[in-house]
Amino acid sequence: MTALSERPVVPASPPAALGARVRAYVALTKPRIIELLLVTTLPAMLLAAGGWPSWRLLLATMVGGTLAAGAANVFNCWFDRDIDRLMHRTERRPLPMGVITPRAALVFGVVLTGTSIALLAATTTPLAAGLAAAAIAYYALLYTVVLKRHTRHSTLFGGVPGAAPVLIGWAAVTGSLAWPAVVFFGVVFCWQLPHFWALAMRFRADYARADVPMLPVVASARSVGRQTVVWAWLTVAVSLLLWPVGAAYGIGWLYTAAAVGLGAWFVVEAHRLLGRIRRAEETRPMVLFHVSISYMALLSIAIVIDVLV
């Protein structure tokens, strides 16, 4: 009888191999991150329209935004394939695993970029398409190539493309920008720092191994905890500004009450993280990370409900 280690390798069938490659290409786009970005696009569009925009516009913007965000993430995976091999969190991505070649990934990113911009230009507004193109270039070039490996402030500057879906969604409806869009952009921008720093604290050893100067790598845990608290408070403060500037667009008491309650939850959890750091306890930063995701999702839902009711 043939030993288990000596059994011949049976190649995957063509359908199975094709499915694996499709899943690998999808993985390059980082769909989990895209989901979170789209959470802020929908309320921005409803706020701009004062209700539901046309389903055609909504679908085109969501698809175009998904492809644009996916393109930026593909370029990020392509450029970071060397450090992704060094990090346990990313070592099983398609490029480090050799499932997709770097050239194929780069072509895929270019195709997604062209498709997303063309779709948004043809079905929404020139401003929405231009903002999407700018966000892709900013994330792929300025953040990924220039900032991420060279400064502790990369997360701060990287918050711009992360909040861009708000502006793209608003511009897709109106062809312009207004103060509610700017304020909601500010909420998402501020929120990203405590959100990502919590994740970076959890994977600090990974970033240190790859020599990426994320704040938790180059600053003390207390410093990171204090800055997390500050930016959590700033997130809540900016979120409350949406009530006066968005009143004419449907923002009222329901959103405001949600912003206060959810903001208190977010800030309290940030303070708890700092408290655990000061007491030299297990920090458990992923608690704040998951709370931050729920905070942004529920705040976005509150905007949708307030506009529609």
Backbone hydrogen bonds, N-H to C=O, Kabsch-Sander energy under -0.5 kcal/mol:
donor,donor_aa,acceptor,acceptor_aa,energy
6,E,3,A,-1.3
7,R,3,A,-0.6
7,R,4,L,-1.1
17,A,13,S,-2.8
18,L,14,P,-2.7
19,G,15,P,-2.4
20,A,16,A,-2.2
21,R,17,A,-2.0
22,V,18,L,-2.4
23,R,19,G,-2.5
24,A,20,A,-1.9
25,Y,21,R,-2.4
26,V,22,V,-2.4
27,A,23,R,-2.3
28,L,24,A,-1.5
29,T,25,Y,-0.7
29,T,26,V,-1.1
30,K,27,A,-1.6
33,I,30,K,-0.9
34,I,30,K,-1.7
35,E,31,P,-2.3
36,L,32,R,-1.4
37,L,33,I,-1.9
38,L,34,I,-2.6
39,V,35,E,-1.2
40,T,36,L,-0.6
40,T,37,L,-1.1
41,T,37,L,-0.7
42,L,38,L,-1.7
44,A,40,T,-1.1
45,M,41,T,-2.1
46,L,42,L,-2.4
47,L,43,P,-2.6
48,A,44,A,-2.1
49,A,45,M,-2.2
50,G,46,L,-1.3
51,G,46,L,-1.6
58,L,54,S,-2.7
59,L,55,W,-2.8
60,A,56,R,-2.5
61,T,57,L,-2.5
62,M,58,L,-2.3
63,V,59,L,-2.7
64,G,60,A,-2.7
65,G,61,T,-2.8
66,T,62,M,-2.3
67,L,63,V,-2.5
68,A,64,G,-2.2
69,A,65,G,-2.7
70,G,66,T,-2.5
71,A,67,L,-2.3
72,A,68,A,-2.1
73,N,69,A,-2.2
74,V,70,G,-2.3
75,F,71,A,-2.3
76,N,72,A,-1.9
77,C,73,N,-2.5
78,W,74,V,-2.6
79,F,75,F,-2.5
80,D,76,N,-2.3
81,R,78,W,-0.8
82,D,79,F,-0.5
84,D,80,D,-2.6
85,R,81,R,-0.9
86,L,83,I,-1.1
87,M,83,I,-0.7
87,M,84,D,-0.6
90,T,87,M,-0.9
91,E,87,M,-1.6
93,R,90,T,-1.9
97,M,93,R,-2.0
98,G,94,P,-0.6
98,G,95,L,-1.1
99,V,94,P,-2.0
100,I,94,P,-1.0
105,A,101,T,-2.3
106,L,102,P,-2.4
107,V,103,R,-2.4
108,F,104,A,-2.3
109,G,105,A,-2.3
110,V,106,L,-2.1
111,V,107,V,-2.5
112,L,108,F,-2.5
113,T,109,G,-2.2
114,G,110,V,-2.5
115,T,111,V,-2.5
116,S,112,L,-2.6
117,I,113,T,-2.3
118,A,114,G,-2.2
119,L,115,T,-2.5
120,L,116,S,-2.5
121,A,117,I,-2.4
122,A,118,A,-2.1
123,T,119,L,-2.0
124,T,120,L,-2.3
129,A,125,T,-2.0
130,G,126,P,-2.6
131,L,127,L,-2.7
132,A,128,A,-2.1
133,A,129,A,-2.3
134,A,130,G,-2.4
135,A,131,L,-2.3
136,I,132,A,-2.2
137,A,133,A,-2.3
138,Y,134,A,-2.7
139,Y,135,A,-2.5
140,A,136,I,-2.8
141,L,137,A,-2.5
142,L,137,A,-1.0
143,Y,138,Y,-2.8
144,T,139,Y,-2.2
145,V,141,L,-0.9
146,V,141,L,-1.7
147,L,142,L,-2.3
148,K,143,Y,-3.1
150,H,147,L,-1.7
151,T,147,L,-1.8
154,S,151,T,-1.2
157,F,153,H,-2.0
158,G,154,S,-2.6
159,G,155,T,-0.7
159,G,156,L,-1.0
160,V,157,F,-1.4
162,G,158,G,-1.1
163,A,159,G,-1.4
163,A,160,V,-0.7
164,A,160,V,-0.7
166,V,163,A,-1.4
167,L,163,A,-0.7
168,I,164,A,-2.5
169,G,165,P,-2.7
170,W,166,V,-2.1
171,A,167,L,-2.8
172,A,168,I,-2.1
173,V,169,G,-1.0
173,V,170,W,-0.7
174,T,170,W,-2.3
175,G,171,A,-2.1
181,A,178,A,-0.6
182,V,178,A,-1.8
183,V,179,W,-2.8
184,F,180,P,-2.5
185,F,181,A,-2.3
186,G,182,V,-2.0
187,V,183,V,-2.0
188,V,184,F,-2.2
189,F,185,F,-2.6
190,C,186,G,-2.6
191,W,187,V,-2.4
192,Q,188,V,-1.5
193,L,189,F,-0.6
193,L,190,C,-1.0
195,H,191,W,-1.9
196,F,192,Q,-2.8
197,W,193,L,-2.8
198,A,194,P,-1.6
199,L,195,H,-1.1
200,A,196,F,-3.0
201,M,197,W,-2.3
202,R,198,A,-1.7
203,F,199,L,-1.9
204,R,201,M,-1.2
207,Y,203,F,-2.0
208,A,204,R,-2.5
209,R,205,A,-2.4
210,A,206,D,-1.9
211,D,208,A,-1.1
212,V,207,Y,-2.9
214,M,212,V,-2.2
217,V,214,M,-2.0
218,V,214,M,-1.5
219,A,215,L,-2.1
224,V,220,S,-2.3
225,G,221,A,-2.6
226,R,222,R,-2.6
227,Q,223,S,-2.4
228,T,224,V,-2.3
229,V,225,G,-2.0
230,V,226,R,-2.3
231,W,227,Q,-2.4
232,A,228,T,-1.9
233,W,229,V,-2.3
234,L,230,V,-2.2
235,T,231,W,-2.1
236,V,232,A,-1.9
237,A,233,W,-2.6
238,V,234,L,-2.6
239,S,235,T,-2.1
240,L,236,V,-1.6
241,L,237,A,-0.7
241,L,238,V,-0.8
242,L,238,V,-0.6
242,L,239,S,-0.9
243,W,240,L,-1.0
245,V,241,L,-1.8
246,G,242,L,-1.6
247,A,243,W,-0.7
249,Y,246,G,-1.5
250,G,247,A,-1.3
251,I,246,G,-2.3
256,T,252,G,-2.0
257,A,253,W,-2.9
258,A,254,L,-2.1
259,A,255,Y,-3.0
260,V,256,T,-2.1
261,G,257,A,-2.6
262,L,258,A,-3.1
263,G,259,A,-1.7
264,A,260,V,-2.2
265,W,261,G,-1.8
266,F,262,L,-2.5
267,V,263,G,-2.8
268,V,264,A,-2.5
269,E,265,W,-2.0
270,A,266,F,-1.8
271,H,267,V,-2.5
272,R,268,V,-2.3
273,L,269,E,-2.0
274,L,270,A,-2.0
275,G,271,H,-2.6
276,R,272,R,-2.4
277,I,273,L,-2.0
278,R,274,L,-2.4
279,R,275,G,-1.9
280,A,277,I,-1.4
281,E,276,R,-2.7
287,V,284,R,-1.6
288,L,284,R,-0.6
289,F,285,P,-1.9
290,H,286,M,-2.4
291,V,287,V,-2.2
292,S,288,L,-2.7
293,I,289,F,-1.5
294,S,290,H,-2.1
295,Y,291,V,-2.8
296,M,292,S,-2.2
297,A,293,I,-2.3
298,L,294,S,-2.8
299,L,295,Y,-2.4
300,S,296,M,-2.1
301,I,297,A,-2.0
302,A,298,L,-2.2
303,I,299,L,-1.7
304,V,300,S,-2.1
305,I,301,I,-2.8
306,D,302,A,-2.5
307,V,303,I,-2.2
308,L,304,V,-1.9
309,V,305,I,-2.3
